Amino acid sequence: MNIDKTQIFTGEELEILQEIMNIAFGKSAADLADVIDTHVVLNVPFISIMQVMELPDYIRKHVKDYKNISIVEQHFWGRFKGDALLVFSSGSGKELIGMLQRGENVSLESDPIEILERETLMEVGNILIGACVGKVAELLKDVVTYTPPMIVLERYYEDAISESEFDPDKVAIVLKTNFSFSEGDVSGFLFLVTSNDSIQWLREALQIFIEQYE
Amino acid sequence: MIKKILIVDDSPIARKMLKSCLPKDQGFEFHEACDGSEGVEKYKSICPDLTFMDLTMPVMTGYEAVEEIIKHDRNAIIIVVTADVQLKAIKTVLDSGAYMVLRKPLKKEDLLIALSKAQDTLQKVE
């Protein structure tokens, strides 16, 4: 079922949301670049509104070229609430371990590789998601709390995204951005999914944000 | 004197936010472009006194557009206004010839300081 975006947000509200997402992911990238000596190549973020039941197919469509994926997921809640899904291309965990090992203060000792991959992806995911969601919330004068990150490690994309996790009655506002690293074969997508519970507050918060610039 | 200002940003709301932070009583003549390629073309046709440039844009990025404009006019005053605040991003555009980098969301006071510096530089060039 297609949803008319303008019934939920005006064109200007969508543009404000997109610009806020752009600012927020820029902050995430800078925070990550402080930890890993690399440059995160950013792309223009995109906003889409859909029924939640359409979301698994939407995500699959965007990540299908990766075949196997890893997903770091965190729930966040404040007045702005939802889920952040950070999808990494296959092999990103091992690449990131290598990049972190180049750092002087990192001791990865001799844990099994799967544990290292899991911990590395969760840490990187935690930085990217926390900085991005935190910045969106900060710009909209909100404070959010997070669940600890959960991870699905190296699974075929069709199986990695579960239909049952999403409440079919809800509308999803999907803020998508894709990224890659200038060094190392690491790329992925960040999806922020917030439901219609947040829409009224979000519309008001967007208006307050833009009033600073009127 | 700064008269003609070119704003290059794919986000209409970002262009609006930037314009709202600039003084209203200076009689600026605004020109806008929504990607780097259009920005380069407009730069060549209108020769603005000051250019504001985003980095993350479709078609042609701000990194490429800064290089193209500087190749065309090495005295171009380009203030990069970006959400990409990674040190490598900032260093790259400054090395390419950008005048300075301001981070999004813009603060009016930062923009006014930048404008004043650009004004001084323009007077020295003239």
Chai-1 contact restraints between the chains, C-beta under 6 A:
chainA,res_idxA,chainB,res_idxB,connection_type,confidence,min_distance_angstrom,max_distance_angstrom,comment,restraint_id
A,E15,B,P12,contact,1.0,0.0,6.0,A-B,restraint_1
A,E15,B,I13,contact,1.0,0.0,6.0,A-B,restraint_2
A,I16,B,I13,contact,1.0,0.0,6.0,A-B,restraint_3
A,E19,B,S11,contact,1.0,0.0,6.0,A-B,restraint_4
A,E19,B,I13,contact,1.0,0.0,6.0,A-B,restraint_5
A,E19,B,A14,contact,1.0,0.0,6.0,A-B,restraint_6
A,N22,B,A83,contact,1.0,0.0,6.0,A-B,restraint_7
A,I23,B,A83,contact,1.0,0.0,6.0,A-B,restraint_8
A,I23,B,K104,contact,1.0,0.0,6.0,A-B,restraint_9
A,I23,B,P105,contact,1.0,0.0,6.0,A-B,restraint_10
A,G26,B,A83,contact,1.0,0.0,6.0,A-B,restraint_11
A,G26,B,D84,contact,1.0,0.0,6.0,A-B,restraint_12
A,G26,B,V85,contact,1.0,0.0,6.0,A-B,restraint_13
A,A29,B,Q86,contact,1.0,0.0,6.0,A-B,restraint_14
A,A30,B,V85,contact,1.0,0.0,6.0,A-B,restraint_15
A,A30,B,Q86,contact,1.0,0.0,6.0,A-B,restraint_16
A,A33,B,Q86,contact,1.0,0.0,6.0,A-B,restraint_17
A,H39,B,Q86,contact,1.0,0.0,6.0,A-B,restraint_18
A,H39,B,K88,contact,1.0,0.0,6.0,A-B,restraint_19
A,L42,B,T56,contact,1.0,0.0,6.0,A-B,restraint_20
A,L42,B,D84,contact,1.0,0.0,6.0,A-B,restraint_21
A,V44,B,T56,contact,1.0,0.0,6.0,A-B,restraint_22
A,V44,B,P58,contact,1.0,0.0,6.0,A-B,restraint_23
A,Y213,B,M17,contact,1.0,0.0,6.0,A-B,restraint_24
A,Y213,B,S20,contact,1.0,0.0,6.0,A-B,restraint_25
